[in-house]
């Protein structure tokens, strides 16, 4: 049981990092959204969002929230 809680804690920590990255890229896109290289920001934002969604699934699979 303790190992499961530790796994959930690690997953949630990683998820918080992904959520922070997603927010940061969102802010950058708002500021530089019309720049020629903004596609890179959009792709990185999408990558972090997808990773966050995957981590949410893993948290739930381990019985966490």
mmCIF file of the N, C-alpha and C atoms, coordinates in Angstrom:
data_MODEL
# 
_entry.id   MODEL 
# 
loop_
_atom_site.group_PDB 
_atom_site.id 
_atom_site.type_symbol 
_atom_site.label_atom_id 
_atom_site.label_alt_id 
_atom_site.label_comp_id 
_atom_site.label_asym_id 
_atom_site.label_entity_id 
_atom_site.label_seq_id 
_atom_site.pdbx_PDB_ins_code 
_atom_site.Cartn_x 
_atom_site.Cartn_y 
_atom_site.Cartn_z 
_atom_site.occupancy 
_atom_site.B_iso_or_equiv 
_atom_site.pdbx_formal_charge 
_atom_site.auth_seq_id 
_atom_site.auth_comp_id 
_atom_site.auth_asym_id 
_atom_site.auth_atom_id 
_atom_site.pdbx_PDB_model_num 
ATOM 1   N N  . UNK A 1 1  ? 0.826  -1.206 0.000   1.00 0.00 ? 1  UNK A N  1 
ATOM 2   C CA . UNK A 1 1  ? 0.000  0.000  0.000   1.00 0.00 ? 1  UNK A CA 1 
ATOM 3   C C  . UNK A 1 1  ? 0.867  1.266  0.000   1.00 0.00 ? 1  UNK A C  1 
ATOM 4   N N  . UNK A 1 2  ? 1.934  1.263  0.783   1.00 0.00 ? 2  UNK A N  1 
ATOM 5   C CA . UNK A 1 2  ? 2.795  2.438  0.845   1.00 0.00 ? 2  UNK A CA 1 
ATOM 6   C C  . UNK A 1 2  ? 3.475  2.678  -0.493  1.00 0.00 ? 2  UNK A C  1 
ATOM 7   N N  . UNK A 1 3  ? 3.860  1.615  -1.182  1.00 0.00 ? 3  UNK A N  1 
ATOM 8   C CA . UNK A 1 3  ? 4.497  1.773  -2.491  1.00 0.00 ? 3  UNK A CA 1 
ATOM 9   C C  . UNK A 1 3  ? 3.529  2.405  -3.483  1.00 0.00 ? 3  UNK A C  1 
ATOM 10  N N  . UNK A 1 4  ? 2.257  2.030  -3.410  1.00 0.00 ? 4  UNK A N  1 
ATOM 11  C CA . UNK A 1 4  ? 1.253  2.615  -4.300  1.00 0.00 ? 4  UNK A CA 1 
ATOM 12  C C  . UNK A 1 4  ? 1.101  4.104  -4.017  1.00 0.00 ? 4  UNK A C  1 
ATOM 13  N N  . UNK A 1 5  ? 1.054  4.469  -2.741  1.00 0.00 ? 5  UNK A N  1 
ATOM 14  C CA . UNK A 1 5  ? 0.921  5.891  -2.394  1.00 0.00 ? 5  UNK A CA 1 
ATOM 15  C C  . UNK A 1 5  ? 2.150  6.665  -2.836  1.00 0.00 ? 5  UNK A C  1 
ATOM 16  N N  . UNK A 1 6  ? 3.312  6.067  -2.709  1.00 0.00 ? 6  UNK A N  1 
ATOM 17  C CA . UNK A 1 6  ? 4.537  6.736  -3.156  1.00 0.00 ? 6  UNK A CA 1 
ATOM 18  C C  . UNK A 1 6  ? 4.505  6.943  -4.669  1.00 0.00 ? 6  UNK A C  1 
ATOM 19  N N  . UNK A 1 7  ? 4.014  5.940  -5.395  1.00 0.00 ? 7  UNK A N  1 
ATOM 20  C CA . UNK A 1 7  ? 3.899  6.070  -6.853  1.00 0.00 ? 7  UNK A CA 1 
ATOM 21  C C  . UNK A 1 7  ? 2.927  7.186  -7.207  1.00 0.00 ? 7  UNK A C  1 
ATOM 22  N N  . UNK A 1 8  ? 1.804  7.245  -6.507  1.00 0.00 ? 8  UNK A N  1 
ATOM 23  C CA . UNK A 1 8  ? 0.817  8.304  -6.743  1.00 0.00 ? 8  UNK A CA 1 
ATOM 24  C C  . UNK A 1 8  ? 1.432  9.669  -6.459  1.00 0.00 ? 8  UNK A C  1 
ATOM 25  N N  . UNK A 1 9  ? 2.188  9.768  -5.379  1.00 0.00 ? 9  UNK A N  1 
ATOM 26  C CA . UNK A 1 9  ? 2.828  11.038 -5.025  1.00 0.00 ? 9  UNK A CA 1 
ATOM 27  C C  . UNK A 1 9  ? 3.810  11.488 -6.107  1.00 0.00 ? 9  UNK A C  1 
ATOM 28  N N  . UNK A 1 10 ? 4.598  10.549 -6.622  1.00 0.00 ? 10 UNK A N  1 
ATOM 29  C CA . UNK A 1 10 ? 5.558  10.879 -7.675  1.00 0.00 ? 10 UNK A CA 1 
ATOM 30  C C  . UNK A 1 10 ? 4.815  11.293 -8.942  1.00 0.00 ? 10 UNK A C  1 
ATOM 31  N N  . UNK A 1 11 ? 3.784  10.542 -9.306  1.00 0.00 ? 11 UNK A N  1 
ATOM 32  C CA . UNK A 1 11 ? 3.006  10.872 -10.498 1.00 0.00 ? 11 UNK A CA 1 
ATOM 33  C C  . UNK A 1 11 ? 2.367  12.251 -10.371 1.00 0.00 ? 11 UNK A C  1 
ATOM 34  N N  . UNK A 1 12 ? 1.824  12.546 -9.198  1.00 0.00 ? 12 UNK A N  1 
ATOM 35  C CA . UNK A 1 12 ? 1.206  13.856 -8.986  1.00 0.00 ? 12 UNK A CA 1 
ATOM 36  C C  . UNK A 1 12 ? 2.250  14.978 -9.034  1.00 0.00 ? 12 UNK A C  1 
ATOM 37  N N  . UNK A 1 13 ? 3.451  14.709 -8.541  1.00 0.00 ? 13 UNK A N  1 
ATOM 38  C CA . UNK A 1 13 ? 4.512  15.698 -8.617  1.00 0.00 ? 13 UNK A CA 1 
ATOM 39  C C  . UNK A 1 13 ? 4.873  15.973 -10.080 1.00 0.00 ? 13 UNK A C  1 
ATOM 40  N N  . UNK A 1 14 ? 5.006  14.919 -10.854 1.00 0.00 ? 14 UNK A N  1 
ATOM 41  C CA . UNK A 1 14 ? 5.279  15.085 -12.282 1.00 0.00 ? 14 UNK A CA 1 
ATOM 42  C C  . UNK A 1 14 ? 4.138  15.824 -12.975 1.00 0.00 ? 14 UNK A C  1 
ATOM 43  N N  . UNK A 1 15 ? 2.913  15.504 -12.595 1.00 0.00 ? 15 UNK A N  1 
ATOM 44  C CA . UNK A 1 15 ? 1.748  16.159 -13.182 1.00 0.00 ? 15 UNK A CA 1 
ATOM 45  C C  . UNK A 1 15 ? 1.756  17.658 -12.881 1.00 0.00 ? 15 UNK A C  1 
ATOM 46  N N  . UNK A 1 16 ? 2.093  18.020 -11.650 1.00 0.00 ? 16 UNK A N  1 
ATOM 47  C CA . UNK A 1 16 ? 2.170  19.451 -11.311 1.00 0.00 ? 16 UNK A CA 1 
ATOM 48  C C  . UNK A 1 16 ? 3.189  20.163 -12.196 1.00 0.00 ? 16 UNK A C  1 
ATOM 49  N N  . UNK A 1 17 ? 4.307  19.509 -12.456 1.00 0.00 ? 17 UNK A N  1 
ATOM 50  C CA . UNK A 1 17 ? 5.310  20.094 -13.342 1.00 0.00 ? 17 UNK A CA 1 
ATOM 51  C C  . UNK A 1 17 ? 4.786  20.286 -14.754 1.00 0.00 ? 17 UNK A C  1 
ATOM 52  N N  . UNK A 1 18 ? 4.053  19.305 -15.249 1.00 0.00 ? 18 UNK A N  1 
ATOM 53  C CA . UNK A 1 18 ? 3.482  19.413 -16.593 1.00 0.00 ? 18 UNK A CA 1 
ATOM 54  C C  . UNK A 1 18 ? 2.424  20.508 -16.648 1.00 0.00 ? 18 UNK A C  1 
ATOM 55  N N  . UNK A 1 19 ? 1.620  20.625 -15.604 1.00 0.00 ? 19 UNK A N  1 
ATOM 56  C CA . UNK A 1 19 ? 0.604  21.683 -15.570 1.00 0.00 ? 19 UNK A CA 1 
ATOM 57  C C  . UNK A 1 19 ? 1.272  23.062 -15.554 1.00 0.00 ? 19 UNK A C  1 
ATOM 58  N N  . UNK A 1 20 ? 2.357  23.185 -14.809 1.00 0.00 ? 20 UNK A N  1 
ATOM 59  C CA . UNK A 1 20 ? 3.084  24.458 -14.777 1.00 0.00 ? 20 UNK A CA 1 
ATOM 60  C C  . UNK A 1 20 ? 3.669  24.769 -16.152 1.00 0.00 ? 20 UNK A C  1 
ATOM 61  N N  . UNK A 1 21 ? 4.235  23.759 -16.800 1.00 0.00 ? 21 UNK A N  1 
ATOM 62  C CA . UNK A 1 21 ? 4.793  23.970 -18.136 1.00 0.00 ? 21 UNK A CA 1 
ATOM 63  C C  . UNK A 1 21 ? 3.701  24.363 -19.122 1.00 0.00 ? 21 UNK A C  1 
ATOM 64  N N  . UNK A 1 22 ? 2.558  23.702 -19.036 1.00 0.00 ? 22 UNK A N  1 
ATOM 65  C CA . UNK A 1 22 ? 1.440  24.019 -19.920 1.00 0.00 ? 22 UNK A CA 1 
ATOM 66  C C  . UNK A 1 22 ? 1.009  25.469 -19.744 1.00 0.00 ? 22 UNK A C  1 
ATOM 67  N N  . UNK A 1 23 ? 0.916  25.898 -18.499 1.00 0.00 ? 23 UNK A N  1 
ATOM 68  C CA . UNK A 1 23 ? 0.533  27.284 -18.217 1.00 0.00 ? 23 UNK A CA 1 
ATOM 69  C C  . UNK A 1 23 ? 1.574  28.256 -18.755 1.00 0.00 ? 23 UNK A C  1 
ATOM 70  N N  . UNK A 1 24 ? 2.838  27.922 -18.585 1.00 0.00 ? 24 UNK A N  1 
ATOM 71  C CA . UNK A 1 24 ? 3.908  28.791 -19.072 1.00 0.00 ? 24 UNK A CA 1 
ATOM 72  C C  . UNK A 1 24 ? 3.854  28.928 -20.585 1.00 0.00 ? 24 UNK A C  1 
ATOM 73  N N  . UNK A 1 25 ? 3.668  27.818 -21.282 1.00 0.00 ? 25 UNK A N  1 
ATOM 74  C CA . UNK A 1 25 ? 3.586  27.888 -22.744 1.00 0.00 ? 25 UNK A CA 1 
ATOM 75  C C  . UNK A 1 25 ? 2.323  28.615 -23.189 1.00 0.00 ? 25 UNK A C  1 
ATOM 76  N N  . UNK A 1 26 ? 1.243  28.486 -22.435 1.00 0.00 ? 26 UNK A N  1 
ATOM 77  C CA . UNK A 1 26 ? 0.020  29.226 -22.754 1.00 0.00 ? 26 UNK A CA 1 
ATOM 78  C C  . UNK A 1 26 ? 0.287  30.722 -22.682 1.00 0.00 ? 26 UNK A C  1 
ATOM 79  N N  . UNK A 1 27 ? 0.970  31.148 -21.637 1.00 0.00 ? 27 UNK A N  1 
ATOM 80  C CA . UNK A 1 27 ? 1.302  32.568 -21.497 1.00 0.00 ? 27 UNK A CA 1 
ATOM 81  C C  . UNK A 1 27 ? 2.224  33.036 -22.625 1.00 0.00 ? 27 UNK A C  1 
ATOM 82  N N  . UNK A 1 28 ? 3.181  32.205 -22.980 1.00 0.00 ? 28 UNK A N  1 
ATOM 83  C CA . UNK A 1 28 ? 4.097  32.567 -24.072 1.00 0.00 ? 28 UNK A CA 1 
ATOM 84  C C  . UNK A 1 28 ? 3.345  32.673 -25.393 1.00 0.00 ? 28 UNK A C  1 
ATOM 85  N N  . UNK A 1 29 ? 2.400  31.771 -25.621 1.00 0.00 ? 29 UNK A N  1 
ATOM 86  C CA . UNK A 1 29 ? 1.629  31.821 -26.868 1.00 0.00 ? 29 UNK A CA 1 
ATOM 87  C C  . UNK A 1 29 ? 0.772  33.079 -26.927 1.00 0.00 ? 29 UNK A C  1 
ATOM 88  N N  . UNK A 1 30 ? 0.237  33.502 -25.780 1.00 0.00 ? 30 UNK A N  1 
ATOM 89  C CA . UNK A 1 30 ? -0.549 34.734 -25.756 1.00 0.00 ? 30 UNK A CA 1 
ATOM 90  C C  . UNK A 1 30 ? 0.324  35.938 -26.108 1.00 0.00 ? 30 UNK A C  1 
ATOM 91  N N  . UNK A 1 31 ? 1.571  35.892 -25.689 1.00 0.00 ? 31 UNK A N  1 
ATOM 92  C CA . UNK A 1 31 ? 2.474  37.004 -25.931 1.00 0.00 ? 31 UNK A CA 1 
ATOM 93  C C  . UNK A 1 31 ? 3.067  36.975 -27.344 1.00 0.00 ? 31 UNK A C  1 
ATOM 94  N N  . UNK A 1 32 ? 3.405  35.770 -27.827 1.00 0.00 ? 32 UNK A N  1 
ATOM 95  C CA . UNK A 1 32 ? 4.103  35.640 -29.102 1.00 0.00 ? 32 UNK A CA 1 
ATOM 96  C C  . UNK A 1 32 ? 3.317  34.844 -30.134 1.00 0.00 ? 32 UNK A C  1 
ATOM 97  N N  . UNK A 1 33 ? 2.021  34.729 -29.945 1.00 0.00 ? 33 UNK A N  1 
ATOM 98  C CA . UNK A 1 33 ? 1.195  33.875 -30.787 1.00 0.00 ? 33 UNK A CA 1 
ATOM 99  C C  . UNK A 1 33 ? 1.223  34.172 -32.267 1.00 0.00 ? 33 UNK A C  1 
ATOM 100 N N  . UNK A 1 34 ? 1.529  35.398 -32.656 1.00 0.00 ? 34 UNK A N  1 
ATOM 101 C CA . UNK A 1 34 ? 1.541  35.762 -34.078 1.00 0.00 ? 34 UNK A CA 1 
ATOM 102 C C  . UNK A 1 34 ? 2.932  35.778 -34.690 1.00 0.00 ? 34 UNK A C  1 
ATOM 103 N N  . UNK A 1 35 ? 3.932  35.451 -33.897 1.00 0.00 ? 35 UNK A N  1 
ATOM 104 C CA . UNK A 1 35 ? 5.306  35.433 -34.404 1.00 0.00 ? 35 UNK A CA 1 
ATOM 105 C C  . UNK A 1 35 ? 5.499  34.236 -35.337 1.00 0.00 ? 35 UNK A C  1 
ATOM 106 N N  . UNK A 1 36 ? 6.427  34.341 -36.277 1.00 0.00 ? 36 UNK A N  1 
ATOM 107 C CA . UNK A 1 36 ? 6.651  33.253 -37.241 1.00 0.00 ? 36 UNK A CA 1 
ATOM 108 C C  . UNK A 1 36 ? 6.999  31.909 -36.591 1.00 0.00 ? 36 UNK A C  1 
ATOM 109 N N  . UNK A 1 37 ? 7.746  31.918 -35.499 1.00 0.00 ? 37 UNK A N  1 
ATOM 110 C CA . UNK A 1 37 ? 8.153  30.668 -34.866 1.00 0.00 ? 37 UNK A CA 1 
ATOM 111 C C  . UNK A 1 37 ? 7.199  30.210 -33.752 1.00 0.00 ? 37 UNK A C  1 
ATOM 112 N N  . UNK A 1 38 ? 6.035  30.787 -33.661 1.00 0.00 ? 38 UNK A N  1 
ATOM 113 C CA . UNK A 1 38 ? 5.087  30.437 -32.601 1.00 0.00 ? 38 UNK A CA 1 
ATOM 114 C C  . UNK A 1 38 ? 4.584  29.000 -32.726 1.00 0.00 ? 38 UNK A C  1 
ATOM 115 N N  . UNK A 1 39 ? 4.731  28.406 -33.901 1.00 0.00 ? 39 UNK A N  1 
ATOM 116 C CA . UNK A 1 39 ? 4.326  27.005 -34.053 1.00 0.00 ? 39 UNK A CA 1 
ATOM 117 C C  . UNK A 1 39 ? 5.090  26.102 -33.095 1.00 0.00 ? 39 UNK A C  1 
ATOM 118 N N  . UNK A 1 40 ? 6.328  26.443 -32.829 1.00 0.00 ? 40 UNK A N  1 
ATOM 119 C CA . UNK A 1 40 ? 7.128  25.660 -31.887 1.00 0.00 ? 40 UNK A CA 1 
ATOM 120 C C  . UNK A 1 40 ? 6.505  25.737 -30.495 1.00 0.00 ? 40 UNK A C  1 
ATOM 121 N N  . UNK A 1 41 ? 6.081  26.911 -30.089 1.00 0.00 ? 41 UNK A N  1 
ATOM 122 C CA . UNK A 1 41 ? 5.419  27.070 -28.788 1.00 0.00 ? 41 UNK A CA 1 
ATOM 123 C C  . UNK A 1 41 ? 4.138  26.250 -28.728 1.00 0.00 ? 41 UNK A C  1 
ATOM 124 N N  . UNK A 1 42 ? 3.365  26.298 -29.787 1.00 0.00 ? 42 UNK A N  1 
ATOM 125 C CA . UNK A 1 42 ? 2.111  25.540 -29.810 1.00 0.00 ? 42 UNK A CA 1 
ATOM 126 C C  . UNK A 1 42 ? 2.368  24.039 -29.719 1.00 0.00 ? 42 UNK A C  1 
ATOM 127 N N  . UNK A 1 43 ? 3.397  23.569 -30.393 1.00 0.00 ? 43 UNK A N  1 
ATOM 128 C CA . UNK A 1 43 ? 3.707  22.143 -30.347 1.00 0.00 ? 43 UNK A CA 1 
ATOM 129 C C  . UNK A 1 43 ? 4.187  21.727 -28.958 1.00 0.00 ? 43 UNK A C  1 
ATOM 130 N N  . UNK A 1 44 ? 5.027  22.553 -28.357 1.00 0.00 ? 44 UNK A N  1 
ATOM 131 C CA . UNK A 1 44 ? 5.516  22.233 -27.017 1.00 0.00 ? 44 UNK A CA 1 
ATOM 132 C C  . UNK A 1 44 ? 4.369  22.267 -26.004 1.00 0.00 ? 44 UNK A C  1 
ATOM 133 N N  . UNK A 1 45 ? 3.478  23.224 -26.155 1.00 0.00 ? 45 UNK A N  1 
ATOM 134 C CA . UNK A 1 45 ? 2.296  23.301 -25.292 1.00 0.00 ? 45 UNK A CA 1 
ATOM 135 C C  . UNK A 1 45 ? 1.472  22.027 -25.441 1.00 0.00 ? 45 UNK A C  1 
ATOM 136 N N  . UNK A 1 46 ? 1.235  21.607 -26.669 1.00 0.00 ? 46 UNK A N  1 
ATOM 137 C CA . UNK A 1 46 ? 0.453  20.394 -26.924 1.00 0.00 ? 46 UNK A CA 1 
ATOM 138 C C  . UNK A 1 46 ? 1.147  19.164 -26.341 1.00 0.00 ? 46 UNK A C  1 
ATOM 139 N N  . UNK A 1 47 ? 2.461  19.093 -26.465 1.00 0.00 ? 47 UNK A N  1 
ATOM 140 C CA . UNK A 1 47 ? 3.211  17.958 -25.911 1.00 0.00 ? 47 UNK A CA 1 
ATOM 141 C C  . UNK A 1 47 ? 3.060  17.882 -24.399 1.00 0.00 ? 47 UNK A C  1 
ATOM 142 N N  . UNK A 1 48 ? 3.187  19.019 -23.723 1.00 0.00 ? 48 UNK A N  1 
ATOM 143 C CA . UNK A 1 48 ? 3.040  19.036 -22.268 1.00 0.00 ? 48 UNK A CA 1 
ATOM 144 C C  . UNK A 1 48 ? 1.604  18.720 -21.850 1.00 0.00 ? 48 UNK A C  1 
ATOM 145 N N  . UNK A 1 49 ? 0.651  19.226 -22.603 1.00 0.00 ? 49 UNK A N  1 
ATOM 146 C CA . UNK A 1 49 ? -0.751 18.929 -22.305 1.00 0.00 ? 49 UNK A CA 1 
ATOM 147 C C  . UNK A 1 49 ? -1.018 17.426 -22.436 1.00 0.00 ? 49 UNK A C  1 
ATOM 148 N N  . UNK A 1 50 ? -0.501 16.820 -23.487 1.00 0.00 ? 50 UNK A N  1 
ATOM 149 C CA . UNK A 1 50 ? -0.683 15.382 -23.699 1.00 0.00 ? 50 UNK A CA 1 
ATOM 150 C C  . UNK A 1 50 ? -0.005 14.573 -22.583 1.00 0.00 ? 50 UNK A C  1 
ATOM 151 N N  . UNK A 1 51 ? 1.188  14.982 -22.211 1.00 0.00 ? 51 UNK A N  1 
ATOM 152 C CA . UNK A 1 51 ? 1.892  14.295 -21.127 1.00 0.00 ? 51 UNK A CA 1 
ATOM 153 C C  . UNK A 1 51 ? 1.115  14.418 -19.821 1.00 0.00 ? 51 UNK A C  1 
ATOM 154 N N  . UNK A 1 52 ? 0.573  15.600 -19.557 1.00 0.00 ? 52 UNK A N  1 
ATOM 155 C CA . UNK A 1 52 ? -0.249 15.792 -18.363 1.00 0.00 ? 52 UNK A CA 1 
ATOM 156 C C  . UNK A 1 52 ? -1.464 14.885 -18.363 1.00 0.00 ? 52 UNK A C  1 
ATOM 157 N N  . UNK A 1 53 ? -2.114 14.762 -19.504 1.00 0.00 ? 53 UNK A N  1 
ATOM 158 C CA . UNK A 1 53 ? -3.277 13.879 -19.600 1.00 0.00 ? 53 UNK A CA 1 
ATOM 159 C C  . UNK A 1 53 ? -2.889 12.424 -19.355 1.00 0.00 ? 53 UNK A C  1 
ATOM 160 N N  . UNK A 1 54 ? -1.747 12.015 -19.871 1.00 0.00 ? 54 UNK A N  1 
ATOM 161 C CA . UNK A 1 54 ? -1.267 10.653 -19.647 1.00 0.00 ? 54 UNK A CA 1 
ATOM 162 C C  . UNK A 1 54 ? -0.969 10.427 -18.167 1.00 0.00 ? 54 UNK A C  1 
ATOM 163 N N  . UNK A 1 55 ? -0.349 11.400 -17.527 1.00 0.00 ? 55 UNK A N  1 
ATOM 164 C CA . UNK A 1 55 ? -0.065 11.270 -16.101 1.00 0.00 ? 55 UNK A CA 1 
ATOM 165 C C  . UNK A 1 55 ? -1.349 11.194 -15.285 1.00 0.00 ? 55 UNK A C  1 
ATOM 166 N N  . UNK A 1 56 ? -2.370 11.965 -15.655 1.00 0.00 ? 56 UNK A N  1 
ATOM 167 C CA . UNK A 1 56 ? -3.659 11.883 -14.958 1.00 0.00 ? 56 UNK A CA 1 
ATOM 168 C C  . UNK A 1 56 ? -4.222 10.466 -15.023 1.00 0.00 ? 56 UNK A C  1 
ATOM 169 N N  . UNK A 1 57 ? -4.126 9.864  -16.178 1.00 0.00 ? 57 UNK A N  1 
ATOM 170 C CA . UNK A 1 57 ? -4.615 8.491  -16.356 1.00 0.00 ? 57 UNK A CA 1 
ATOM 171 C C  . UNK A 1 57 ? -3.860 7.545  -15.426 1.00 0.00 ? 57 UNK A C  1 
ATOM 172 N N  . UNK A 1 58 ? -2.548 7.690  -15.360 1.00 0.00 ? 58 UNK A N  1 
ATOM 173 C CA . UNK A 1 58 ? -1.754 6.814  -14.506 1.00 0.00 ? 58 UNK A CA 1 
ATOM 174 C C  . UNK A 1 58 ? -2.091 7.020  -13.031 1.00 0.00 ? 58 UNK A C  1 
ATOM 175 N N  . UNK A 1 59 ? -2.299 8.262  -12.637 1.00 0.00 ? 59 UNK A N  1 
ATOM 176 C CA . UNK A 1 59 ? -2.680 8.544  -11.243 1.00 0.00 ? 59 UNK A CA 1 
ATOM 177 C C  . UNK A 1 59 ? -3.976 7.818  -10.904 1.00 0.00 ? 59 UNK A C  1 
ATOM 178 N N  . UNK A 1 60 ? -4.967 7.936  -11.784 1.00 0.00 ? 60 UNK A N  1 
ATOM 179 C CA . UNK A 1 60 ? -6.260 7.278  -11.557 1.00 0.00 ? 60 UNK A CA 1 
ATOM 180 C C  . UNK A 1 60 ? -6.136 5.770  -11.552 1.00 0.00 ? 60 UNK A C  1 
ATOM 181 N N  . UNK A 1 61 ? -5.300 5.235  -12.433 1.00 0.00 ? 61 UNK A N  1 
ATOM 182 C CA . UNK A 1 61 ? -5.102 3.789  -12.481 1.00 0.00 ? 61 UNK A CA 1 
ATOM 183 C C  . UNK A 1 61 ? -4.495 3.253  -11.184 1.00 0.00 ? 61 UNK A C  1 
ATOM 184 N N  . UNK A 1 62 ? -3.753 4.083  -10.488 1.00 0.00 ? 62 UNK A N  1 
ATOM 185 C CA . UNK A 1 62 ? -3.151 3.689  -9.214  1.00 0.00 ? 62 UNK A CA 1 
ATOM 186 C C  . UNK A 1 62 ? -4.075 4.023  -8.039  1.00 0.00 ? 62 UNK A C  1 
ATOM 187 N N  . UNK A 1 63 ? -5.259 4.517  -8.323  1.00 0.00 ? 63 UNK A N  1 
ATOM 188 C CA . UNK A 1 63 ? -6.228 4.808  -7.272  1.00 0.00 ? 63 UNK A CA 1 
ATOM 189 C C  . UNK A 1 63 ? -6.113 6.186  -6.664  1.00 0.00 ? 63 UNK A C  1 
ATOM 190 N N  . UNK A 1 64 ? -5.351 7.061  -7.305  1.00 0.00 ? 64 UNK A N  1 
ATOM 191 C CA . UNK A 1 64 ? -5.165 8.415  -6.770  1.00 0.00 ? 64 UNK A CA 1 
ATOM 192 C C  . UNK A 1 64 ? -6.106 9.410  -7.444  1.00 0.00 ? 64 UNK A C  1 
ATOM 193 N N  . UNK A 1 65 ? -5.960 10.635 -6.984  1.00 0.00 ? 65 UNK A N  1 
ATOM 194 C CA . UNK A 1 65 ? -6.759 11.737 -7.546  1.00 0.00 ? 65 UNK A CA 1 
ATOM 195 C C  . UNK A 1 65 ? -5.838 12.787 -8.121  1.00 0.00 ? 65 UNK A C  1 
# 
